[in-house]
Amino acid sequence: MRRVLAVDLGASALRVASVDLDGRPPVVQVVHRYPHAPVRASDGTLRWDWDRLVAEAVRGLELALADGPADSIGVDTWGVDYGLLDGSGTLVAPPFSYRDQRASTWHQTAARLGQERLYAITGIQLMPINTVFQLAVHDRSELDGAATLLMLPELLVHALTGAVTGERTSAGTSALVDIATGDWSGELVDAVDVDRSLLPPIMRAGTAVGQWRGISVHLVGGHDTASAVAALPAADPSGTAFVSSGTWMLVGAERLLPDVSEAAREANFSNEPGVLGGVRFLKNVMGLWMMQQCLAAWGDPPLEPLLAAAELAGGGGPVVDATDERFLAPSDMPAEVRRAAGLPDDVERAVIVRCVLASLAAATARVVDELEGFLDSPVRRIHVMGGGARNTLLNRLIAEAAARPVTVGATEATALGNALVQGIAIGAYADLPAARAALTADR
């Protein structure tokens, strides 16, 4: 049996999955799951509990190996965040969370760099969370004490293997990579006053970069969305938009070539590198983070009764802009939704839930409609994948708002795509089309 281990570190949960590549389709078994969130450091900044996350990843790998040997390990995480290592390979400080408020001045940085120039070089959607804006305001003492900057997927790879490397898809989220060359943009790196020597070489997915306890560690689509999109079914993607549904909702389509036209810039689409070529032409929608934060503010009640009540609430209620920065990190998400929607303070929770889901659906439909103008064929269907694909009410609302059928893919799409790329690396599949074909093969 060819078995690989996928470490999928999402922004709200870490998962370690064992994937049997000989299964038709491949069988994903999550052996360890650890919910997490950014923590407030003593200096008031919002950072990731990195030591704990590494420990939980190792724990998951150990649990997976207790069930038998593995042929490979791959790691993916969310994009844009990074860690700094000193000359001995030690973390300078826990990595910042993109939800920290330090990049609130991103508009000034964007204006200084030139929005048109920034997009022409990188093709990346302007968002306050982009690495380029984080680095522009990073504490100089931390930067001056660093020898290496690693995006989070490769930071975790480093923790497992000691390797120092970049990877195409995770580097591509930084808005520091020249989309034409696939390498770091010296112009932008200099513009945010970062020493070019901090940045590692960018390597392709499938590259073996070291070992953990005798098991080869391969680069995969380090950006979790890149890995999720790698797990799209093998059917002709023409006419299909994808929604990677989770903490964020990323709405887009695969393309062979980037589009850095003025129209694409004004529409604020991202050209994110595909895991083994091409680009994912997409937009970020705030995602189920809004729901997660409402639940946390309410003391984490069970979700299913709230969804059932939201279903009964029916349509016609208020809708807010689910792409608005105000929902990035508010201190009280239910209050923020109420204010944006004009709802009274004593409104029932089910109404807020319905508002959030309807707003996410409306934003998704709006992006799909915009997307259609940049593609060669109409968008005839929407493929929803990821953990959020379990939310049947949200899927139905997306279908209604977009007036297009919705198909539901793998809920563990990120771990599955991670595993498929490992399968290519170890020779289980000839290429990505062959790996995708295995997803629909009969057992």
Secondary structure, 3 states (H helix, E strand, C coil): CCEEEEEEECCCEEEEEEEECCCCCCEEEEEEEEECCCEECCCCCEECCHHHHHHHHHHHHHHHHCCCCCCEEEEEECCCCEEEECCCCCECCCCECCCCHHHHHHHHHHHHHCHHHHHHHHCCCCCCCCHHHHHHCCCHHHHHCCCEEEEHHHHHHHHHHCCCCEEHHHHHCCCCEECCCCEECHHHHHHCCCCHHHCCCEECCCCEEEEECCEEEECCCCEHHHHHHHCCCCCCCCCEEEEEECCCEEEEEEECCCCCCHHHHHHCCEEEECCCCCEEEEEEECCCHHHHHHHHHCCCCCHHHHHHHHHHHCCCCCCCCCCCHHHCCCCCHHHHHHHHHCCCCCCCHHHHHHHHHHHHHHHHHHHHHHHHCCCCCCCCEEEEECHHHHCHHHHHHHHHHHCCCEEECCCCHHHHHHHHHHHHHCCCCCCHHHHHHHHHCCC
